[in-house]
């Protein structure tokens, strides 16, 4: 998804929303929808018995996933620091595993 232009689209949307209250509201709604979608996926992929004890609640797990899979972070790593999209995907998978899953999984 990021490689298909979503990074630039989201980035432009964030920039435009800074000056347009209607767009800012739409963007907030989109962020909340992304969070709900992430929550639905995490419910299936990260059942309670395999969650790390380091994250105090399921809501925080959802927040972390939503935050680190963001256009801002992808754009920074790929465009500014020269990472490939494959580098980002590998890092994301590793970080999610470390943040969310209990050891030994």
PyMOL commands that set and color helices and strands:
alter all, ss='L'
color gray80, all
select helices_A, chain A and resi 2-4+6-17+21-45+48-50+58-68+71-80+85-100
alter helices_A, ss='H'
color red, helices_A
deselect
rebuild
show_as cartoon
